[in-house]
Amino acid sequence: MMRWKSEWKPLILIAAIFLAFFYIPFNRAGIENAIMEALKLTQWYAREHVLLCLIPAFYIAGAIAVFVSQASVMKYLGAKANKILSYGVASVSGTILAVCSCTVLPLFAGIYKMGAGIGPATTFLYSGPAINVLAIILTARILGLGLGVARAVGAIVFSIIIGLIMHLIFRNDQKEKESAQMAVPEAGDGRSLLQNGIYFAAMVAILVFANWGRPEQASGFWYTVYSYKWIITGIAAAALGFVLILWFNMKWWKLALVAVPTLILAVIVPHQPMIPFAAAVIGFSIITATSKGESSEWFEQTWGFTKQILPLLFAGVLIAGLLLGRPGHEGLIPSEWISNSVGGNSLWANLFASVVGAFMYFATLTEVPILQGLIGNGMGKGPALALLLAGPALSLPNMLVIRSVIGNKKTIVFIMLVIVMATVSGLIYGSFF
């Protein structure tokens, strides 16, 4: 006899999918356009973010799980860590990483899995994409110095307050981590803190410079960095290779098998850097997967994060594209509704901007030109700040992954804290400016 208690959820899911395909009028222009927007946004995400952003981030997260001892993570970010140190380090991480709300997820999952307290972990989760020095500079230059300063100060303060509140709300859960910390011995792998620091710095450099965006003006320091981004990325990759040979016992000839084809492709197709970058990623994945010891474990952890996070991200991007479309395009929710709802400085306008910002997906730096257009159409300064504080740190894809890492209750509280604090900040800022 069938056990309906365990089968009713699959039955409801199958019935819902059947009814959706049976009744949804796909031939209507609005629905057909929204479906195409969902597919186009997902295609753009796959082209622009998976290879350059997420795969390096997955490898960094895997490295945290393998090469950083649990005792070290808990010492600096654990439930019993010095609060000033742990929240201070977590809150300014975005100035180094310059990542979007999705790219920070593997790193967040890595440190949380290794024993970081819910407070410092969520501070890092918020600050990673929110305190992006390039985005703050661009905000000040395009949207005005006031919004740029408010965004910088608000993001840093927010990240700490959100982390502290999460710690207080779920302090009983932290007692288990405190008990576990007492039982975790100090571990040593024979490498110094400096050696591990150089190893992680090389990987972070690859992540940052491979994703360095083109600035508005074709001159100045930022444009110079952009012009040489792939050379800098290559130097960082070479440094990582030497570190792996010298301190991580990886065979030099294996890395040479990856480096030589990558260099040849870089010479053959110099104007298509994604091709040699993809070759390097594929080759490096093969040699780590087929190696033994720490390298193999590194790949296994990286693959574990990939399986957990990537499907949820693609599902979230599809839904976000279906509902809101790409920037400048229509989804099921007309953009006119959004622009008409964020004028002035009312509670509703700020709350609406926070909610839309929280659910919409913003790639790094794209929030600034989007807001420029909304402000030109009458968006108030308060709602603009609310969207700046809620948008880059959250998105629908981001929420799905956070839920898989910390559970439903903590995810809901984190989302509500971001939305409420962004709304209040918008109201305060809008009342003065």
C-alpha positions as CSV (number, residue, x, y, z in Angstrom):
1,M,0.0,0.0,0.0
2,M,1.4,3.4,-1.0
3,R,2.5,5.7,1.8
4,W,0.8,8.9,0.8
5,K,2.4,10.9,3.6
6,S,5.8,10.6,1.8
7,E,4.3,10.8,-1.7
8,W,1.9,13.8,-1.6
9,K,4.7,16.4,-2.3
10,P,5.9,14.8,-5.6
11,L,2.2,14.3,-6.6
12,I,1.5,18.0,-6.0
13,L,4.6,19.0,-7.9
14,I,3.7,16.8,-10.9
15,A,0.2,18.1,-10.9
16,A,1.3,21.7,-10.7
17,I,3.7,21.3,-13.7
18,F,1.0,19.5,-15.7
19,L,-1.6,22.3,-15.0
20,A,0.9,25.0,-15.8
21,F,1.8,23.5,-19.3
22,F,-1.9,22.7,-19.9
23,Y,-3.4,26.2,-19.1
24,I,-0.7,28.8,-19.5
25,P,-1.3,30.7,-22.8
26,F,2.3,30.7,-24.1
27,N,1.2,32.3,-27.4
28,R,0.3,35.6,-25.7
29,A,2.9,38.2,-26.4
30,G,3.6,39.2,-22.8
31,I,4.1,35.6,-21.6
32,E,6.1,34.6,-24.7
33,N,8.3,37.7,-24.2
34,A,8.8,37.0,-20.5
35,I,9.9,33.4,-21.3
36,M,12.4,34.7,-23.8
37,E,13.7,37.2,-21.3
38,A,14.2,34.4,-18.7
39,L,16.1,32.4,-21.3
40,K,18.2,35.4,-22.5
41,L,19.1,36.4,-18.9
42,T,20.1,32.8,-18.1
43,Q,22.2,32.7,-21.3
44,W,23.9,36.0,-20.4
45,Y,24.5,34.7,-16.8
46,A,26.1,31.6,-18.2
47,R,28.4,33.5,-20.5
48,E,29.4,36.3,-18.2
49,H,29.4,34.8,-14.7
50,V,29.8,31.1,-14.5
51,L,33.3,30.8,-16.0
52,L,34.8,34.0,-14.8
53,C,33.1,34.5,-11.4
54,L,31.7,31.3,-10.1
55,I,34.3,28.7,-11.0
56,P,37.2,30.7,-9.4
57,A,34.9,31.2,-6.4
58,F,34.1,27.5,-6.2
59,Y,37.8,26.7,-6.1
60,I,38.5,29.3,-3.4
61,A,35.6,27.8,-1.4
62,G,37.0,24.3,-1.9
63,A,40.5,25.6,-0.8
64,I,39.0,27.0,2.4
65,A,37.5,23.6,3.1
66,V,40.7,21.7,2.5
67,F,43.6,24.0,3.2
68,V,42.3,26.2,6.0
69,S,42.0,24.4,9.3
70,Q,38.7,24.5,11.1
71,A,40.5,25.7,14.2
72,S,41.7,28.7,12.3
73,V,38.3,29.7,10.9
74,M,36.7,29.3,14.4
75,K,39.5,31.3,16.0
76,Y,38.8,34.4,13.8
77,L,35.2,33.9,12.7
78,G,33.7,31.3,15.1
79,A,31.1,31.7,17.8
80,K,33.7,32.4,20.5
81,A,36.0,34.7,18.4
82,N,36.8,38.2,19.4
83,K,33.8,40.2,18.1
84,I,35.7,43.3,17.1
85,L,38.1,41.2,15.0
86,S,35.6,38.9,13.5
87,Y,33.0,41.5,12.5
88,G,35.7,43.9,11.4
89,V,37.3,41.5,9.1
90,A,34.0,40.2,7.7
91,S,32.6,43.7,7.2
92,V,35.3,45.1,4.9
93,S,35.8,42.0,2.8
94,G,33.9,43.5,-0.1
95,T,36.6,46.1,-0.7
96,I,38.9,43.2,-1.7
97,L,36.6,40.8,-3.4
98,A,34.4,43.1,-5.6
99,V,32.0,40.2,-6.2
100,C,28.2,40.0,-6.9
101,S,25.5,38.5,-4.7
102,C,25.9,35.1,-6.4
103,T,29.7,34.9,-6.6
104,V,30.0,35.4,-2.8
105,L,27.9,32.3,-2.1
106,P,30.5,29.6,-2.4
107,L,32.8,31.6,-0.2
108,F,30.1,32.1,2.4
109,A,29.2,28.4,2.3
110,G,32.9,27.6,2.7
111,I,33.5,29.6,5.9
112,Y,30.1,28.6,7.4
113,K,30.8,24.9,6.7
114,M,34.2,25.3,8.4
115,G,32.7,26.7,11.6
116,A,32.2,30.4,11.2
117,G,29.5,31.8,13.5
118,I,26.2,32.9,12.0
119,G,26.9,36.5,12.8
120,P,30.3,36.9,11.1
121,A,29.2,34.6,8.3
122,T,26.2,36.8,7.4
123,T,28.2,39.9,7.9
124,F,30.5,38.5,5.2
125,L,27.6,37.4,3.1
126,Y,26.2,41.0,3.0
127,S,29.4,42.9,2.8
128,G,31.0,40.8,0.0
129,P,28.9,42.3,-2.8
130,A,27.7,45.4,-1.0
131,I,31.1,47.0,-0.1
132,N,32.5,47.0,-3.6
133,V,35.0,49.8,-3.9
134,L,34.5,50.1,-7.7
135,A,30.7,50.2,-7.4
136,I,30.9,52.9,-4.6
137,I,33.2,55.1,-6.7
138,L,31.0,54.7,-9.7
139,T,27.9,55.5,-7.6
140,A,29.6,58.7,-6.3
141,R,30.7,59.7,-9.8
142,I,27.4,59.1,-11.7
143,L,24.7,59.4,-9.0
144,G,26.3,62.0,-6.8
145,L,28.8,62.1,-3.9
146,G,25.9,62.0,-1.3
147,L,24.6,58.7,-2.5
148,G,28.1,57.3,-2.9
149,V,29.1,58.2,0.7
150,A,25.7,57.0,2.0
151,R,26.1,53.7,0.2
152,A,29.6,53.1,1.6
153,V,28.8,54.0,5.2
154,G,25.4,52.3,5.1
155,A,26.8,49.0,3.7
156,I,29.6,48.8,6.3
157,V,27.3,49.6,9.3
158,F,24.6,47.4,7.9
159,S,26.8,44.4,7.6
160,I,27.9,44.6,11.2
161,I,24.4,45.3,12.6
162,I,22.8,42.5,10.5
163,G,25.5,40.1,11.7
164,L,25.0,41.1,15.4
165,I,21.3,40.7,15.2
166,M,21.6,37.3,13.5
167,H,23.9,36.3,16.3
168,L,21.5,37.5,19.0
169,I,18.4,35.8,17.4
170,F,20.1,32.5,16.9
171,R,22.5,32.6,19.9
172,N,21.2,29.2,21.1
173,D,22.3,27.6,17.8
174,Q,25.8,29.1,18.4
175,K,26.2,27.2,21.6
176,E,26.6,24.0,19.6
177,K,29.3,25.6,17.6
178,E,31.0,26.9,20.8
179,S,31.0,23.3,22.2
180,A,32.4,22.0,18.9
181,Q,35.1,24.7,18.9
182,M,36.3,23.4,22.3
183,A,36.8,19.9,20.7
184,V,38.6,21.1,17.6
185,P,42.4,20.7,17.9
186,E,44.8,23.1,16.3
187,A,45.9,21.6,13.0
188,G,49.1,22.1,11.1
189,D,49.8,21.3,7.5
190,G,53.5,22.3,7.4
191,R,52.8,25.6,5.7
192,S,53.2,29.0,7.2
193,L,50.5,31.6,7.4
194,L,52.4,33.7,4.8
195,Q,52.5,30.7,2.4
196,N,48.8,30.1,2.7
197,G,48.1,33.8,2.5
198,I,50.0,34.1,-0.9
199,Y,48.1,31.0,-2.1
200,F,44.7,32.6,-1.4
201,A,45.8,36.0,-2.6
202,A,46.7,34.6,-6.0
203,M,43.3,33.0,-6.4
204,V,41.5,36.1,-5.2
205,A,43.6,38.1,-7.7
206,I,42.4,35.8,-10.5
207,L,38.8,36.2,-9.5
208,V,39.0,40.0,-9.2
209,F,41.0,40.9,-12.3
210,A,39.3,38.4,-14.6
211,N,36.0,40.2,-13.8
212,W,37.4,43.8,-13.9
213,G,34.8,45.9,-15.7
214,R,35.4,48.5,-18.3
215,P,35.1,52.0,-16.7
216,E,33.0,54.8,-18.2
217,Q,36.0,57.0,-19.2
218,A,38.6,55.6,-21.5
219,S,41.4,57.1,-19.5
220,G,42.9,57.2,-15.9
221,F,44.0,54.6,-13.5
222,W,40.9,52.3,-13.6
223,Y,41.0,52.2,-17.4
224,T,44.7,51.3,-17.3
225,V,44.0,48.4,-15.0
226,Y,41.2,47.3,-17.3
227,S,43.5,47.5,-20.3
228,Y,46.0,45.1,-18.6
229,K,43.4,42.9,-16.8
230,W,44.2,39.7,-18.6
231,I,48.0,40.2,-18.3
232,I,47.5,40.7,-14.5
233,T,45.2,37.7,-14.4
234,G,47.9,35.6,-16.2
235,I,50.6,36.8,-13.7
236,A,48.3,35.8,-10.8
237,A,47.7,32.4,-12.4
238,A,51.4,31.9,-12.9
239,A,52.0,32.8,-9.3
240,L,49.4,30.3,-8.2
241,G,51.1,27.6,-10.3
242,F,54.5,28.3,-8.6
243,V,52.9,28.2,-5.2
244,L,51.2,24.9,-5.9
245,I,54.6,23.4,-7.1
246,L,56.7,24.8,-4.2
247,W,54.4,24.4,-1.2
248,F,51.5,22.1,-2.3
249,N,53.5,19.3,-3.9
250,M,51.8,19.5,-7.3
251,K,53.8,18.0,-10.2
252,W,55.3,20.7,-12.4
253,W,54.7,18.8,-15.6
254,K,50.9,18.6,-14.9
255,L,50.7,22.3,-14.6
256,A,52.8,22.7,-17.7
257,L,50.3,20.6,-19.6
258,V,47.7,23.2,-18.7
259,A,49.9,26.3,-19.0
260,V,51.3,25.6,-22.5
261,P,48.0,25.1,-24.4
262,T,46.6,28.2,-22.5
263,L,49.5,30.4,-23.6
264,I,49.2,29.1,-27.2
265,L,45.5,29.9,-27.3
266,A,46.2,33.3,-25.8
267,V,48.6,34.1,-28.7
268,I,46.3,32.6,-31.4
269,V,43.1,34.4,-30.2
270,P,44.3,37.4,-28.3
271,H,41.0,39.2,-28.6
272,Q,38.9,36.3,-27.3
273,P,40.3,35.8,-23.7
274,M,37.5,33.6,-22.7
275,I,38.8,30.8,-24.9
276,P,42.2,30.4,-23.1
277,F,40.6,31.1,-19.8
278,A,38.1,28.2,-20.4
279,A,41.0,26.0,-21.5
280,A,42.9,26.8,-18.3
281,V,39.8,26.0,-16.2
282,I,39.1,22.7,-17.9
283,G,42.8,21.6,-17.8
284,F,43.2,22.6,-14.1
285,S,40.0,20.7,-13.2
286,I,41.3,17.6,-14.9
287,I,44.7,17.6,-13.2
288,T,43.3,18.3,-9.7
289,A,40.6,15.6,-10.2
290,T,43.1,13.0,-11.3
291,S,45.7,13.8,-8.6
292,K,46.1,12.3,-5.2
293,G,46.1,13.7,-1.7
294,E,45.3,17.3,-1.1
295,S,44.8,18.2,-4.8
296,S,42.1,15.5,-5.2
297,E,40.4,16.6,-2.0
298,W,40.5,20.2,-3.2
299,F,38.6,19.2,-6.4
300,E,36.1,17.1,-4.5
301,Q,35.2,20.0,-2.2
302,T,35.0,22.4,-5.2
303,W,32.7,19.9,-7.0
304,G,30.6,19.6,-3.9
305,F,30.0,23.3,-3.8
306,T,29.3,23.4,-7.5
307,K,26.6,20.7,-7.3
308,Q,25.0,22.4,-4.3
309,I,25.0,25.9,-5.6
310,L,25.0,26.1,-9.4
311,P,21.6,24.4,-10.1
312,L,19.9,26.7,-7.6
313,L,21.5,29.8,-9.1
314,F,20.3,28.9,-12.6
315,A,16.8,28.2,-11.4
316,G,16.8,31.5,-9.6
317,V,18.1,33.4,-12.6
318,L,15.4,31.9,-14.8
319,I,12.6,32.9,-12.4
320,A,14.1,36.4,-11.9
321,G,14.3,36.9,-15.7
322,L,10.7,35.6,-16.1
323,L,9.3,38.1,-13.6
324,L,11.5,41.1,-14.1
325,G,13.3,40.6,-17.3
326,R,16.8,41.9,-18.2
327,P,17.8,45.5,-17.4
328,G,16.0,47.6,-20.0
329,H,13.6,44.8,-21.0
330,E,10.2,43.7,-19.8
331,G,9.3,40.5,-17.8
332,L,5.9,39.6,-16.5
333,I,6.0,42.5,-14.1
334,P,6.0,45.8,-16.2
335,S,8.9,48.1,-15.5
336,E,6.5,51.0,-15.6
337,W,4.9,49.6,-12.4
338,I,8.3,49.7,-10.7
339,S,9.3,53.2,-11.8
340,N,5.8,54.6,-10.8
341,S,6.1,53.1,-7.3
342,V,9.5,54.6,-6.3
343,G,8.8,58.3,-6.6
344,G,9.0,60.6,-3.5
345,N,10.2,59.4,-0.1
346,S,7.1,57.6,1.3
347,L,7.4,54.4,3.4
348,W,5.8,52.5,0.5
349,A,8.3,53.9,-2.1
350,N,11.3,52.9,0.1
351,L,9.8,49.5,1.0
352,F,9.0,48.8,-2.6
353,A,12.5,49.7,-3.7
354,S,14.0,47.5,-1.1
355,V,11.8,44.5,-2.0
356,V,12.4,44.8,-5.7
357,G,16.1,45.3,-5.2
358,A,16.2,42.3,-2.9
359,F,14.6,40.0,-5.5
360,M,16.1,41.4,-8.7
361,Y,19.5,40.1,-9.9
362,F,22.2,42.8,-10.3
363,A,25.5,41.9,-11.8
364,T,28.5,43.8,-10.3
365,L,28.2,47.5,-11.2
366,T,25.0,47.2,-13.3
367,E,22.8,48.7,-10.5
368,V,24.3,52.1,-11.1
369,P,23.2,52.7,-14.7
370,I,19.8,51.1,-13.9
371,L,19.3,53.6,-11.0
372,Q,20.5,56.4,-13.2
373,G,17.6,55.7,-15.5
374,L,15.1,55.3,-12.7
375,I,16.2,58.6,-11.0
376,G,15.8,60.3,-14.4
377,N,12.2,59.0,-14.5
378,G,11.4,60.4,-11.0
379,M,12.8,58.0,-8.5
380,G,13.4,59.6,-5.1
381,K,16.9,59.7,-3.5
382,G,15.7,57.7,-0.5
383,P,14.3,54.8,-2.5
384,A,17.5,54.9,-4.6
385,L,19.6,54.4,-1.5
386,A,17.3,51.6,-0.4
387,L,17.7,49.8,-3.6
388,L,21.5,50.3,-3.5
389,L,21.6,48.7,-0.1
390,A,19.3,45.8,-0.7
391,G,19.9,45.1,-4.4
392,P,23.6,44.1,-4.8
393,A,23.6,42.0,-1.6
394,L,20.5,39.9,-2.3
395,S,18.8,38.3,-5.3
396,L,16.3,35.5,-5.9
397,P,19.0,33.1,-7.0
398,N,21.1,34.2,-4.0
399,M,18.2,33.5,-1.6
400,L,17.7,29.9,-2.9
401,V,21.3,29.1,-2.2
402,I,21.4,30.7,1.2
403,R,18.4,28.6,2.2
404,S,20.3,25.4,1.3
405,V,23.3,26.5,3.4
406,I,21.7,27.9,6.6
407,G,18.0,26.7,6.4
408,N,14.7,28.4,6.0
409,K,14.4,30.3,9.3
410,K,17.8,32.0,9.2
411,T,17.3,32.8,5.5
412,I,14.0,34.5,6.1
413,V,15.3,36.5,9.0
414,F,18.4,37.6,7.0
415,I,16.2,38.7,4.1
416,M,13.8,40.6,6.4
417,L,16.7,42.4,8.1
418,V,18.2,43.5,4.8
419,I,14.8,44.8,3.5
420,V,13.8,46.6,6.8
421,M,17.2,48.2,7.3
422,A,17.4,49.3,3.6
423,T,13.9,50.8,3.9
424,V,14.7,52.7,7.1
425,S,18.0,54.0,5.7
426,G,16.1,55.2,2.6
427,L,13.6,57.1,4.7
428,I,16.2,58.8,6.8
429,Y,18.4,59.7,3.8
430,G,15.4,60.9,1.7
431,S,14.2,63.2,4.5
432,F,17.5,65.1,4.5
433,F,18.3,65.0,0.8
